[in-house]
Each structure stands twice: as C-alpha cells, then as structure tokens.
C-alpha cells in the first residue's frame, strides 16, 4: 500500500521522439540539468560507434565539452558500459576524459540506455534518430540499480 501511494504521487512522463533531431532534444534536456546544477549522474549502457550517426557524435562531443566545464566544480558520476569489441574506439577515449568505461562480452548494441537524475532515455536508430524518454523517479532508480549490477560484473 505504501508503494502504491508513492507511485500514485509520482508524475510519469513518457515521450517518443522520432525525428531527425531526436538526440538534440535529450542533449538539450541534459544541458538544462547541467545549467540548473541538477545533474549528478549519467549512466550509459550499450550502443556502438558503428550505429552512431554523425549528428549524435557531434552532440556527444558538445556534451563532453559542456560537462568538462562543470567537472571541477561539481561531482558528476559519468559511467558507461559497452560491448568489449569497442574498447579501443575513438569514442571511448573521448568518454574517458570525463567518465569511466567498463566492458561486457556480447553486450547488445543496437540502442543506448541513458539513466540520469529521474530520467531514462533509450536512444536508437531507425530511419531517424529515435528516443524514448521516461521521466519517473522510481523507474529511474530501478534502472540505476540494474546499471550498478552490470557495472560490478563488467571488466575495466
């Protein structure tokens, strides 16, 4: 009953963005959280450089640049779990500037799961960049727990 009360109080927002600039919307949301000093962690699971569009690479580079500005003033936990076959990719070197990477064998890599402060976002490619975003504290906490479990078994 107590959990049901908490869940009923929690507002849930679910959005599907299926446009050429879908990744830009998530990027903008993260920038907003950075500027409001409300971003404490970003966890990523999956995707591969092979499936990353040039647009999403530019957005990631911009995000890394923006995050590097606040890295010294605020503790930000930025971690990613990837398929081991991408360990030596240029993107991993970029990501290492701010965060930590770990790797798993045979990790599916057709989408990226982002978990960040009461949000999850699933980024995937079809005709356009696609994002499914869920804003819900309970859902985000569950995925954060899932990420922590994978982090413990992943290799450096």
N, C-alpha and C positions, 0 to 999 in steps of 0.2 A: 504493500500500500504506500509506503514512504517513497519508494522509487517511482511509482505511478504519479504521485503528487509532484515530484521533481520534474519528471518528464512532461507533465501537462503544463508546467510553468515555463518550460524551455521553449522558446520560439525556434522553429526549424525553417530554414530557407533552403530550397533546392532549386538550382538553375542548371539548364543545359544550354551551352553556348556553342553554336555550330556555324561559325563564320570564319572568314579568312583572318580575322584579328582576335580570335578567341583567347589566345595566350596573352594578348595585350591586356585583356580585362583582369586576368589573375595577376599579372605583373603590376597593374595599377593598384589593385587591392593590397598587394604586399607593400608597395611604395607608401600607400596611405598608412598602413600599420607601422611602418618604419618611422614616418614623419610624426605620427602621434605617439611614438615611443611605446607602442603596444605589442611589438613583435618580440617574443622571447625565444622562439624556436621555429625552425623549418626543417622537416624531415622529408626525405625523398626516397622512394623505393621504385626501382626499375628504370625503364627506358634505355635506349641505346643511342649512341651517336648516329647510327645508321638510320634511325627513324626520326631524327630531329631535323626539322626544317631550318632553313637559313634564318627565317623570321624568329623562330624560337631560340636559336643560338644567339642572335643579336639581343633578344630580351634577356637571356641568361647573362650575357656579358654586361648589359646595363645593370641588372640586378646585383651582380658581383661588385661592380663599381660603386653602386649606391650602398650596399652592405659594408663595403670596406671603409666607408666614411664613418659609420657608426660603430664599427667593431671595437675601436679603442675606448669608446665612451659607454658602451652598454654590452653586457654579456649576452651574446646570442649563440644559441646552440644550433649549429647548422651541420647536419649529417646526411649522408646518402648511402644507400645500399644498392649495389649494381651487379650486373652479371660479370663474372670474373673475366670474360673474354674482352672486356673493355677497360681493363686495368691500366693499360698504357696509352689510352686515348688522350688527345689534347684536352678534351673537356674535363677529364679527371684532374689534370694538372691545374686547370683554371679553378675548379671547385676546391681543390686543396688549399688555395690561397686563403679561404675563409673557414672552411669546414673540414670535416673528416669523412673519408670514404672507407667502406668495407665492401667485401665482395662475397657472392654466393655462386656456387656452380649451378648451371641450368636455370637461372632466375628468368622467368618470362619477361620479355622486354618490349611488349607492344604498347605499353602505356606507362605513364609515370603517376605515382600516387604521391601527392604533396599533402603533408599534415602540418598545419600551422595554426596556433592560437585560435581554437574553437572552430576551425575550418578543416575540411578536407577537399582536395581538388584532384580529379582524375583527368589527366591530360592524355589525349590520344589523337592519332591521325586517321582521317578517312579522306574524303575529298578536300576538306579543310581541316585546320586545327580545330579540335573539339575539346571542350572542358565540361565536366560535370562537377559542379561545386555544391557542397553541402555545408551549411553553417549550423552547427549544433554542438554544444559543449560535450554532451555525453557520447555522441558518435566520434567526435574528435579524440576524446580520451581513450576510447576503445581502440582506435587505430594507432594512437600513440603507444599503447600497451603492446599492440601487435608489432609495431616498429621496434620497440625495445627488446622484444623476444628475438626477432630476426637479427638485431644488432649483436646480441650475445653469441649467436651461433655463426655469424659471418666472420670472414677472415680479413686481416689487415692487408 
